[in-house]
Amino acid sequence: MKYFLYWGCSLEGTGANFLVSLKPSCEALGMEFEEIEDWNCCGASVSYAGANDLAIKVLNARNLAIAEAEADYDVVAPCSSCYIQMVKVNHEIQEDPTLLKEVNECLAEGGLNYKGGIKVRHIQDVLYNDVGVDKIKAKVVKPLNGLKVAGYVGCQSVRPYGEYDSVNKPIVQDCLLEALGAEAVPFPNKIRCCGSGIFLPEIDYCMGLVKDILEDALNHGAELISTVCPMCAMNLEMYQGRINDAYGTDFDVPIVYLTQLMAVAFGMDLKKDAALNYNVIPPEGILKAAIG
Amino acid sequence: MENMINYNPSFAEEVFRDVDYGDEIKMCMNCGVCAGSCPLREHMDYPPRQIFGLIRAGKREEVLSSKAIMLCTSCYTCVVKCPRNIPVMDVMHGLAHYALKQGYVPRKDTANFGKEFWNQVYKLGRIDEKDLPRRVFFAGGLLEGIKAMLNFMDIGLKLMLHRRMKLLPEKKIKGVKLLQKMLDKAEGLGKGGAAA
């Protein structure tokens, strides 16, 4: 199972615990990764302030063209924003030959061409459909023993296309959590938005969104919240103090990546592989108690 | 007759022609599901449905200076929910881009953030996560910048202590010059409107 891994800018910085835990836990499941040579940023959600839509499409098509020329592996994007940017460009290109022509006219300025043949997939899709729940279960040596985890799906990992999971009632993350021995607690705000890329400039408006998500997860019994998106993780974890000040709440709930939980359940090193020391709200205590 | 006099299709034509995804609003039946599904609806002056109505009514000034067109979190809920399959989110992004090009600033901080974000993509091919907020904070002047820096220093320090901030400045990608040529070409070829 070979893939291009397009991890994007955040996973080298604020989302480093995602990348550090993803590599060993997924490689243990037989996945092999290759980097897209000299990849560029996907433009995420706010680039429209400076760029027109075609420029944002060309930006993403460059990565896809480089990958396509190199091998016919699927591109796996763990960051939800990277994922949706690339999937969207692919969809629109495939539906509109005129657009493909325009994109290629621009790519030609750099000697590239994209035929539209690369498949872009989210890490949850690959774990669920290529690896499969059974193979993941078989790798678990330290099951999470019923630890109550709220699998926060967010927005861009399933919307708008619902390529591998429902856009209204997603189940894939919960199935993966249960494969690790956790109890996936249902909570209605599972797919509500956290404010994503505009959280920082619109913090006064977006804190309320995160407050509602945290409150909902905790009200449904969650001890931990898992995510698959560096923006979700950042917004849910780093601003809990600010939210407590603004709303008089007392949130102190660890936010972990699904791949961190995989590394823990696979019996890997809690620091080197699970990257638990990267979390600002420490999840070690809860996880150690769960795995015994 | 009053409506006939106030109705002015020239702005709608401008939007259809010059705004990315602008022609998609032709399908809008004003049902309001987009507004109902939007996480930041309560903070908007006009919900998307009303923005589309204002476009049809020729209210150029109201639309291009509306904060609603820059309050999109890109969550795609409206895109999924719209019964007429309008990519509402893309229309809002297109309108925000167009407004900025025409010299309007619907939301100051988000506009600065987005513009700096794109500047970095264009200059480096990547995002420098520590440089981006710094540039955004200081966009409003030195004093405002220092205040914002101090306000968010605790979060930056925590990230740094937990190895979640690259210490070295982000390097340019190797193909950045060619990337810029591609993006320049796209800027000229695509929609989005020339600067006013």
Interface residues (C-beta under 8 A of the other chain):
Chain A: C9 S10 E12 G13 T14 G15 A16 N17 D38 W39 N40 C41 G43 A44 S45 V46 S47 Y48 A49 G50 A51 N52 D53 L54 A55 K57 V58 L59 R62 S81 I84 E102 E105 C106 L107 E109 G110 G111 L112 C155 Q156 R159 P160 G162 V167 N168 R192 C193 C194 G195 S196 G197 I198 L200 P201 E202 Y205 C206 L209 M238 Y239 G241 N277 Y278 N279 V280
Chain B: D20 Y21 P39 L40 H43 M70 L71 C72 T73 S74 C75 Y76 T77 V79 V80 P87 D90 H93 G94 A96 H97 L100 R107 D109 T110 A111 N112 F113 G114 K115 F117 W118 N119 Q120 V121 Y122 G125 R126 I127 E129 K130 P133 V136 D154 I155 K158 L159 H162 R163 R164 M165 K166 E170 I173 K174 G175 L178 L179 K181 M182 L183 D184 K185 A186 E187 L189 G190 K191 G192
